[in-house]
Amino acid sequence: MRHHSVLVCFVGMCVVDMVQHTCSCRKWELTGIPCKHAIVAIWDMRKNNKDVGLPESWVHPTYWLKTWKEMYSFKIEPINGRRMWEKYPCPTTLLPPKHHVPIGRPKKKRKKSDVEDLVKGNSASRKNKSVTCSKCKNIGHNARSCKGQKANGAGKADGVGKKADGDGKKPNGAGKKKAVDAGKKPNGAGKKGKNVV
């Protein structure tokens, strides 16, 4: 059987061509080494009593020891060091590019990548993240700057900044009792020359 279909969890189906040595995941073509799908197909062929040969036969010939020996079979001649090389007369003079000095004080700190800003030490950075209020559960402010918005943002929260009347006035008699009580003095206080028994 030339083509084998291998089911992979969370990925789907991969088709393996055992003659062309290819797989739909393309790892076998790129590396020359059988991928996990090809190995499953080879094991399936062996279970069905098919001759699969040695495992090395499925690997690209570049990785074979025989290829390595053929590559270094010829003699490598030694060469002189760099100081003894002949200088080549260059017909043109190569000049460095024009340097432009930008305006302002030069920056000494290196430019950090986006990944470095997100991770600081062992904890992730809170940069560019929205803040959620713990009182009203709204986004955009914290509990310290909360003005008592409701969850939908329509009005004030219950008991926080609530006014008695629609016009913002206090009910009749509210606040007067404290003023009257504050004007009174306890018994015997402020009296001169009298002993209280």
Phi and psi in degrees as GROMACS dihedral restraints (atoms count N, CA, C in turn):
[ dihedral_restraints ]
;  ai    aj    ak    al  type     phi  dphi    fc
    3     4     5     6     1   -81.2    20    10
    4     5     6     7     1   -49.3    20    10
    6     7     8     9     1  -100.3    20    10
    7     8     9    10     1   139.0    20    10
    9    10    11    12     1  -128.2    20    10
   10    11    12    13     1   139.5    20    10
   12    13    14    15     1  -109.0    20    10
   13    14    15    16     1   126.6    20    10
   15    16    17    18     1  -116.0    20    10
   16    17    18    19     1   125.9    20    10
   18    19    20    21     1   -86.9    20    10
   19    20    21    22     1   127.4    20    10
   21    22    23    24     1  -118.1    20    10
   22    23    24    25     1   134.9    20    10
   24    25    26    27     1   -65.2    20    10
   25    26    27    28     1   137.4    20    10
   27    28    29    30     1    64.4    20    10
   28    29    30    31     1     1.3    20    10
   30    31    32    33     1  -116.8    20    10
   31    32    33    34     1   -47.6    20    10
   33    34    35    36     1   125.4    20    10
   34    35    36    37     1  -148.2    20    10
   36    37    38    39     1  -101.5    20    10
   37    38    39    40     1   136.3    20    10
   39    40    41    42     1  -117.8    20    10
   40    41    42    43     1   133.1    20    10
   42    43    44    45     1  -100.6    20    10
   43    44    45    46     1   127.3    20    10
   45    46    47    48     1  -112.2    20    10
   46    47    48    49     1   127.9    20    10
   48    49    50    51     1  -102.5    20    10
   49    50    51    52     1   110.9    20    10
   51    52    53    54     1   -79.5    20    10
   52    53    54    55     1   -16.3    20    10
   54    55    56    57     1   -86.4    20    10
   55    56    57    58     1   -47.7    20    10
   57    58    59    60     1   -82.1    20    10
   58    59    60    61     1    -7.7    20    10
   60    61    62    63     1    58.2    20    10
   61    62    63    64     1    52.8    20    10
   63    64    65    66     1  -131.4    20    10
   64    65    66    67     1   157.0    20    10
   66    67    68    69     1  -139.4    20    10
   67    68    69    70     1   152.7    20    10
   69    70    71    72     1   -68.5    20    10
   70    71    72    73     1   -17.8    20    10
   72    73    74    75     1   -78.8    20    10
   73    74    75    76     1   -13.2    20    10
   75    76    77    78     1    69.8    20    10
   76    77    78    79     1     6.3    20    10
   78    79    80    81     1   -72.4    20    10
   79    80    81    82     1   -35.2    20    10
   81    82    83    84     1   -66.2    20    10
   82    83    84    85     1   -36.9    20    10
   84    85    86    87     1   -72.0    20    10
   85    86    87    88     1   -38.8    20    10
   87    88    89    90     1   -75.6    20    10
   88    89    90    91     1   -42.0    20    10
   90    91    92    93     1   -96.2    20    10
   91    92    93    94     1   -26.0    20    10
   93    94    95    96     1    84.0    20    10
   94    95    96    97     1    -1.3    20    10
   96    97    98    99     1  -108.9    20    10
   97    98    99   100     1   135.6    20    10
   99   100   101   102     1   -56.8    20    10
  100   101   102   103     1   134.7    20    10
  102   103   104   105     1   -80.6    20    10
  103   104   105   106     1  -179.9    20    10
  105   106   107   108     1   -65.5    20    10
  106   107   108   109     1   -30.3    20    10
  108   109   110   111     1   -70.1    20    10
  109   110   111   112     1   -38.9    20    10
  111   112   113   114     1   -67.3    20    10
  112   113   114   115     1   -36.7    20    10
  114   115   116   117     1   -65.7    20    10
  115   116   117   118     1   -39.1    20    10
  117   118   119   120     1   -63.0    20    10
  118   119   120   121     1   -40.5    20    10
  120   121   122   123     1   -66.3    20    10
  121   122   123   124     1   -38.3    20    10
  123   124   125   126     1   -65.1    20    10
  124   125   126   127     1   -42.3    20    10
  126   127   128   129     1   -64.1    20    10
  127   128   129   130     1   -37.0    20    10
  129   130   131   132     1   -66.5    20    10
  130   131   132   133     1   -39.0    20    10
  132   133   134   135     1   -64.1    20    10
  133   134   135   136     1   -38.6    20    10
  135   136   137   138     1   -69.5    20    10
  136   137   138   139     1   -35.9    20    10
  138   139   140   141     1   -64.8    20    10
  139   140   141   142     1   -30.9    20    10
  141   142   143   144     1   -89.5    20    10
  142   143   144   145     1    22.1    20    10
  144   145   146   147     1    58.9    20    10
  145   146   147   148     1    40.9    20    10
  147   148   149   150     1  -104.1    20    10
  148   149   150   151     1   145.7    20    10
  150   151   152   153     1   -77.0    20    10
  151   152   153   154     1   111.6    20    10
  153   154   155   156     1  -101.2    20    10
  154   155   156   157     1   -14.5    20    10
  156   157   158   159     1    74.6    20    10
  157   158   159   160     1  -161.0    20    10
  159   160   161   162     1   -76.7    20    10
  160   161   162   163     1   151.8    20    10
  162   163   164   165     1   -61.3    20    10
  163   164   165   166     1   -30.4    20    10
  165   166   167   168     1   -66.9    20    10
  166   167   168   169     1   -21.4    20    10
  168   169   170   171     1   -70.0    20    10
  169   170   171   172     1   -19.1    20    10
  171   172   173   174     1   -89.3    20    10
  172   173   174   175     1    -9.0    20    10
  174   175   176   177     1   -89.4    20    10
  175   176   177   178     1   150.3    20    10
  177   178   179   180     1   -62.2    20    10
  178   179   180   181     1   143.8    20    10
  180   181   182   183     1   -58.6    20    10
  181   182   183   184     1   -16.1    20    10
  183   184   185   186     1   -60.2    20    10
  184   185   186   187     1   -32.6    20    10
  186   187   188   189     1   -87.3    20    10
  187   188   189   190     1    -2.9    20    10
  189   190   191   192     1   -74.6    20    10
  190   191   192   193     1   149.7    20    10
  192   193   194   195     1   -67.4    20    10
  193   194   195   196     1   -32.4    20    10
  195   196   197   198     1   -61.8    20    10
  196   197   198   199     1   -40.7    20    10
  198   199   200   201     1   -66.6    20    10
  199   200   201   202     1   -39.8    20    10
  201   202   203   204     1   -63.3    20    10
  202   203   204   205     1   -39.9    20    10
  204   205   206   207     1   -67.8    20    10
  205   206   207   208     1   -38.9    20    10
  207   208   209   210     1   -66.3    20    10
  208   209   210   211     1   -32.9    20    10
  210   211   212   213     1   -66.5    20    10
  211   212   213   214     1   -38.9    20    10
  213   214   215   216     1  -104.4    20    10
  214   215   216   217     1    21.7    20    10
  216   217   218   219     1   -75.1    20    10
  217   218   219   220     1   -29.4    20    10
  219   220   221   222     1   -82.9    20    10
  220   221   222   223     1   165.6    20    10
  222   223   224   225     1   -84.8    20    10
  223   224   225   226     1   132.3    20    10
  225   226   227   228     1   -98.9    20    10
  226   227   228   229     1   117.5    20    10
  228   229   230   231     1   -80.4    20    10
  229   230   231   232     1   137.4    20    10
  231   232   233   234     1   -73.4    20    10
  232   233   234   235     1   156.9    20    10
  234   235   236   237     1  -126.0    20    10
  235   236   237   238     1   163.2    20    10
  237   238   239   240     1   -73.5    20    10
  238   239   240   241     1   164.3    20    10
  240   241   242   243     1   -71.3    20    10
  241   242   243   244     1   172.6    20    10
  243   244   245   246     1   -66.3    20    10
  244   245   246   247     1   -31.9    20    10
  246   247   248   249     1   -66.3    20    10
  247   248   249   250     1   -25.7    20    10
  249   250   251   252     1   -93.8    20    10
  250   251   252   253     1     4.8    20    10
  252   253   254   255     1   -72.4    20    10
  253   254   255   256     1   148.0    20    10
  255   256   257   258     1   -77.9    20    10
  256   257   258   259     1   135.2    20    10
  258   259   260   261     1   -78.1    20    10
  259   260   261   262     1   130.8    20    10
  261   262   263   264     1   -91.5    20    10
  262   263   264   265     1   125.9    20    10
  264   265   266   267     1   -72.8    20    10
  265   266   267   268     1   111.1    20    10
  267   268   269   270     1   -83.4    20    10
  268   269   270   271     1   125.4    20    10
  270   271   272   273     1   -70.3    20    10
  271   272   273   274     1   -24.9    20    10
  273   274   275   276     1  -114.8    20    10
  274   275   276   277     1   151.0    20    10
  276   277   278   279     1   -95.4    20    10
  277   278   279   280     1   121.8    20    10
  279   280   281   282     1   -88.8    20    10
  280   281   282   283     1   118.3    20    10
  282   283   284   285     1  -101.3    20    10
  283   284   285   286     1   147.9    20    10
  285   286   287   288     1   -69.1    20    10
  286   287   288   289     1   155.6    20    10
  288   289   290   291     1   -66.5    20    10
  289   290   291   292     1   155.2    20    10
  291   292   293   294     1   -67.9    20    10
  292   293   294   295     1   132.8    20    10
  294   295   296   297     1   -96.4    20    10
  295   296   297   298     1   125.7    20    10
  297   298   299   300     1  -105.2    20    10
  298   299   300   301     1   121.2    20    10
  300   301   302   303     1   -88.5    20    10
  301   302   303   304     1   116.2    20    10
  303   304   305   306     1   -71.5    20    10
  304   305   306   307     1   158.1    20    10
  306   307   308   309     1   -75.8    20    10
  307   308   309   310     1   143.2    20    10
  309   310   311   312     1   101.2    20    10
  310   311   312   313     1   176.3    20    10
  312   313   314   315     1   -74.8    20    10
  313   314   315   316     1   132.8    20    10
  315   316   317   318     1   -69.6    20    10
  316   317   318   319     1   142.0    20    10
  318   319   320   321     1   -80.5    20    10
  319   320   321   322     1   135.2    20    10
  321   322   323   324     1   -95.2    20    10
  322   323   324   325     1   -29.3    20    10
  324   325   326   327     1   -76.8    20    10
  325   326   327   328     1   145.3    20    10
  327   328   329   330     1   -76.4    20    10
  328   329   330   331     1   157.6    20    10
  330   331   332   333     1   -80.3    20    10
  331   332   333   334     1   121.1    20    10
  333   334   335   336     1   -85.2    20    10
  334   335   336   337     1   147.6    20    10
  336   337   338   339     1   -78.7    20    10
  337   338   339   340     1   169.4    20    10
  339   340   341   342     1   -65.9    20    10
  340   341   342   343     1   -30.6    20    10
  342   343   344   345     1   -69.9    20    10
  343   344   345   346     1   -36.1    20    10
  345   346   347   348     1   -66.7    20    10
  346   347   348   349     1   -33.6    20    10
  348   349   350   351     1   -70.9    20    10
  349   350   351   352     1   -30.4    20    10
  351   352   353   354     1   -75.3    20    10
  352   353   354   355     1   -32.4    20    10
  354   355   356   357     1  -116.4    20    10
  355   356   357   358     1   122.8    20    10
  357   358   359   360     1  -124.6    20    10
  358   359   360   361     1   108.4    20    10
  360   361   362   363     1    70.0    20    10
  361   362   363   364     1  -125.8    20    10
  363   364   365   366     1   -99.3    20    10
  364   365   366   367     1    -3.3    20    10
  366   367   368   369     1  -118.2    20    10
  367   368   369   370     1   152.6    20    10
  369   370   371   372     1   -80.2    20    10
  370   371   372   373     1   146.9    20    10
  372   373   374   375     1   -75.7    20    10
  373   374   375   376     1   150.9    20    10
  375   376   377   378     1   -97.3    20    10
  376   377   378   379     1    16.5    20    10
  378   379   380   381     1   -69.0    20    10
  379   380   381   382     1   140.4    20    10
  381   382   383   384     1    60.7    20    10
  382   383   384   385     1    27.0    20    10
  384   385   386   387     1  -111.2    20    10
  385   386   387   388     1   141.6    20    10
  387   388   389   390     1   -77.1    20    10
  388   389   390   391     1   143.4    20    10
  390   391   392   393     1   -95.7    20    10
  391   392   393   394     1   137.7    20    10
  393   394   395   396     1  -111.7    20    10
  394   395   396   397     1   131.4    20    10
  396   397   398   399     1   -74.7    20    10
  397   398   399   400     1   136.3    20    10
  399   400   401   402     1   -81.2    20    10
  400   401   402   403     1   -14.3    20    10
  402   403   404   405     1   -88.2    20    10
  403   404   405   406     1   -56.9    20    10
  405   406   407   408     1  -102.2    20    10
  406   407   408   409     1    -4.3    20    10
  408   409   410   411     1    63.3    20    10
  409   410   411   412     1    22.8    20    10
  411   412   413   414     1   -90.9    20    10
  412   413   414   415     1   157.9    20    10
  414   415   416   417     1  -100.0    20    10
  415   416   417   418     1   140.5    20    10
  417   418   419   420     1   119.4    20    10
  418   419   420   421     1   -14.5    20    10
  420   421   422   423     1  -150.8    20    10
  421   422   423   424     1   167.8    20    10
  423   424   425   426     1  -107.9    20    10
  424   425   426   427     1  -178.8    20    10
  426   427   428   429     1   -66.1    20    10
  427   428   429   430     1   -26.6    20    10
  429   430   431   432     1   -69.7    20    10
  430   431   432   433     1   -37.7    20    10
  432   433   434   435     1  -102.2    20    10
  433   434   435   436     1    18.4    20    10
  435   436   437   438     1   -73.3    20    10
  436   437   438   439     1   136.8    20    10
  438   439   440   441     1  -108.3    20    10
  439   440   441   442     1    14.0    20    10
  441   442   443   444     1    83.2    20    10
  442   443   444   445     1    36.6    20    10
  444   445   446   447     1   -74.1    20    10
  445   446   447   448     1   152.5    20    10
  447   448   449   450     1   -78.6    20    10
  448   449   450   451     1   173.9    20    10
  450   451   452   453     1   -61.6    20    10
  451   452   453   454     1   -34.4    20    10
  453   454   455   456     1   -90.5    20    10
  454   455   456   457     1    -3.9    20    10
  456   457   458   459     1    77.9    20    10
  457   458   459   460     1    13.7    20    10
  459   460   461   462     1   -76.9    20    10
  460   461   462   463     1   -44.8    20    10
  462   463   464   465     1  -148.1    20    10
  463   464   465   466     1  -155.6    20    10
  465   466   467   468     1   -85.5    20    10
  466   467   468   469     1   153.9    20    10
  468   469   470   471     1   -74.4    20    10
  469   470   471   472     1   158.4    20    10
  471   472   473   474     1   -66.2    20    10
  472   473   474   475     1   127.3    20    10
  474   475   476   477     1    82.4    20    10
  475   476   477   478     1    -6.9    20    10
  477   478   479   480     1  -113.3    20    10
  478   479   480   481     1   113.9    20    10
  480   481   482   483     1    64.5    20    10
  481   482   483   484     1    24.2    20    10
  483   484   485   486     1   -79.7    20    10
  484   485   486   487     1   135.3    20    10
  486   487   488   489     1  -103.6    20    10
  487   488   489   490     1   149.5    20    10
  489   490   491   492     1   -71.9    20    10
  490   491   492   493     1   -48.3    20    10
  492   493   494   495     1  -108.0    20    10
  493   494   495   496     1   165.1    20    10
  495   496   497   498     1   -69.4    20    10
  496   497   498   499     1   -26.6    20    10
  498   499   500   501     1   -90.0    20    10
  499   500   501   502     1     4.5    20    10
  501   502   503   504     1    87.5    20    10
  502   503   504   505     1     2.5    20    10
  504   505   506   507     1   -88.7    20    10
  505   506   507   508     1   153.1    20    10
  507   508   509   510     1   -79.5    20    10
  508   509   510   511     1   153.1    20    10
  510   511   512   513     1   -64.9    20    10
  511   512   513   514     1   158.0    20    10
  513   514   515   516     1   -60.4    20    10
  514   515   516   517     1   133.7    20    10
  516   517   518   519     1    87.2    20    10
  517   518   519   520     1   -10.5    20    10
  519   520   521   522     1   -76.0    20    10
  520   521   522   523     1   133.4    20    10
  522   523   524   525     1    86.8    20    10
  523   524   525   526     1   -13.4    20    10
  525   526   527   528     1   -80.7    20    10
  526   527   528   529     1   -33.2    20    10
  528   529   530   531     1   -62.8    20    10
  529   530   531   532     1   -40.9    20    10
  531   532   533   534     1   -65.1    20    10
  532   533   534   535     1   -36.9    20    10
  534   535   536   537     1   -66.6    20    10
  535   536   537   538     1   -39.6    20    10
  537   538   539   540     1   -67.4    20    10
  538   539   540   541     1   -45.1    20    10
  540   541   542   543     1   -63.5    20    10
  541   542   543   544     1   -33.3    20    10
  543   544   545   546     1   -70.0    20    10
  544   545   546   547     1   -28.9    20    10
  546   547   548   549     1   -76.7    20    10
  547   548   549   550     1   -23.9    20    10
  549   550   551   552     1   -77.1    20    10
  550   551   552   553     1   152.1    20    10
  552   553   554   555     1  -116.0    20    10
  553   554   555   556     1   150.6    20    10
  555   556   557   558     1   -65.7    20    10
  556   557   558   559     1   160.4    20    10
  558   559   560   561     1   -58.9    20    10
  559   560   561   562     1   127.7    20    10
  561   562   563   564     1    88.4    20    10
  562   563   564   565     1    -9.6    20    10
  564   565   566   567     1   -81.6    20    10
  565   566   567   568     1   137.0    20    10
  567   568   569   570     1    81.7    20    10
  568   569   570   571     1    -1.3    20    10
  570   571   572   573     1   -89.9    20    10
  571   572   573   574     1   132.8    20    10
  573   574   575   576     1  -100.0    20    10
  574   575   576   577     1   138.2    20    10
  576   577   578   579     1    75.9    20    10
  577   578   579   580     1     5.3    20    10
  579   580   581   582     1  -113.2    20    10
  580   581   582   583     1   133.7    20    10
  582   583   584   585     1   -99.7    20    10
  583   584   585   586     1   126.3    20    10
  585   586   587   588     1   -92.0    20    10
  586   587   588   589     1   127.5    20    10
